[in-house]
């Protein structure tokens, strides 16, 4: 379940460095004036960001900040295209265009942009077709009636899932779709508590199997928490929020402050490490570490002999297994049920459908250890699967090695 995608020529996802997307606004109405540029100055602005480490420049000509005036399509064109052409001519980076209009997207992509950032979540029914015709990348932000109007992950995830489905049906390459949960006070009801909850739960977006984009830079929730009304004063909070977003799974960071965010992003990505994987087996979720549970058991003053039994019962895991046969999937489910846990297998497994080649097991560490012991006694490739499961159950420091795709070393000086 490794997440892999493309933003223009860039590879994005779990095994690549977090990409920095610099923001250039061509609208005087933008909430942060430090991001506003003239068409004549856009190329030098983009070049500075590229020198600081940005690999993508996101250019927009219409502010979506609450209370911003309506901007006609003609005005959007007049603002956008002179600046876009200057950037494309002078700076060797991927260029994303922030627009909700398919006609603008079509023209921007024909001029050389490689991605469309649609905060309306495909409200224009022709947007997916426009992106697909240019074989471009598409970033969709969770929205329903208005940009960013969804408050909680329980609504954000299904809306993004529907948008991804719509984009694919419209011809967009599935590898070129990215997702954004829509952090920010886009509507009055979306107070800072909702944004903090989204930031805290960003990792749950992995269920959509698309690269995750975090757009938290200088936003109002930072001002609300720190009591800073002026976005110009929110730099430190932005760095902290960006690092948290990366630690919680973001693959691309949209930022006004490339240079100062760069190192924070690298440290956050290094600390989150890579997904624990061994061959066909990947650890999806872990709740309750041995060290935490043992301290809790000491506090309760349980019998010392109960430690090993109880902490394994208190540590919950979800583990994905791929590239198996339908028969192996059914055996894994049967043995996991017998151990007291459970497993999800494709509905085609009972029909021996060859595409039913994966499973997800759920249970405590004690239950999964029982499964491992049982699988070692089974035929097919189940004994080797047992060994692969065992290898992802415990911390492996190799997961913290550099994920920079430009080097094969694990040097602490490597980027990433």
C-alpha positions, 0 to 999 in steps of 0.5 A: 500500500505504498503511496506513489504519484506524480506531480508533473515530472516529479515523483511524489509519495512515501519513498520520495522527499516531501516536495515544497510547493511555493505560493505566488498570488496575483490577486491583491485580495489574497489574505497574505500580502507577502505572497502577492506578485505583479506579472512582471515580478512573478518570474523573479519571485519564482526563481527565488523560491526555486533557489530556496528549494521549491520544486513546484510553484503554485500560481493563482489569480483569484483569491478564495479567502472569505469575503473576497470579491467575485473575479470574472474569467476575463480578469483571471486571464488578464492577471494569470497568463502574463505571469505564467508565461514569464515563470515558464520561460525563466524558471525550471520548476513544475508549475501548478495553476490554482483555478476552478475554471476548466477553460483557464486550466485548459489554456494554462496546461497548453502553455506549459503548466503541469498541474491544476490545483482545484479548490472547488473539488471539480465543481466545473464538470469539464475540469477533469476532461481538461486535465486529462486531455493534457495528461496533466496532474490534478490536485483536488481539495475537499469541498462540497458547495463552496471551497473548503466547506467540509468540517470533519474527516468523516465528510472530507474522506468520502468527498475526496474519494468521490472526486478521485473517482470522477477524475479517473472517469474523466480520463485523468491518470490515477497516478497523477491525482493528489488530494488536499483536505482543505485546512483553513477557515474557508467558511465561518463555521470552520473554526480553528478546532476543526482545522486542528482536528484535520491536522491531527488526523491527516494520516487517515487520508492515506486510505485514499492511496493518493499523495497528500498535500498540506496547505497550512501556511500562515492560515487563520487557525494558526492566528487563532491559537497564537492570538495573531491577527496579522498573517505576517506574524504567523511564520513560527506557527506555520513552521510548526504546523507544516512539520506536524502535517509532514509527520502525519503523512503529507507528501507535498507542502504548499508554503509561502516560506520555502527557505525557512520551512525546508529544514523543518520538513526534512526533520519531520519526514526523517522522524516519521520514517517510512512505512514498515514493510517486509516483502508482501507485508506492510504495517498499516497501524500501531496503537500501544507500544511496549514501553508505554504499556509496561509503564501503565502496568507498573502504575497499576501494580500488576504482578510482574509475571503478567507484563509479557502477557498483558502488554501484547494484548494491549498493542493493536495492529493492522497489517496489510498483505499483498501478492497472495493467492485467494486460497492463502487469503482465506487461510489467513482470515480463518487462522486470524479468526481462530486467534481471536482477531479478524481479517478483511479479504476481497469478496472474490476470494471465495470464487478463487478470483485471481485478483483477490490477492490481498488481505488486511489483518486486525488484532492485538500483538498476541493474536498476530503472534498466534497467527504467525505460529499457525501460518508456519505450519501451513502449505503454499507460501504461508510460512514465508508470509509468517516470517514477513509479518513477524519482521514488521511487528517490531521497531526497525531503525532502517525505517528512518534512513533517508528517503531522498530518491537522489541517493542510495546512502543513509548519510545524515547529510542526505536531503529528505 
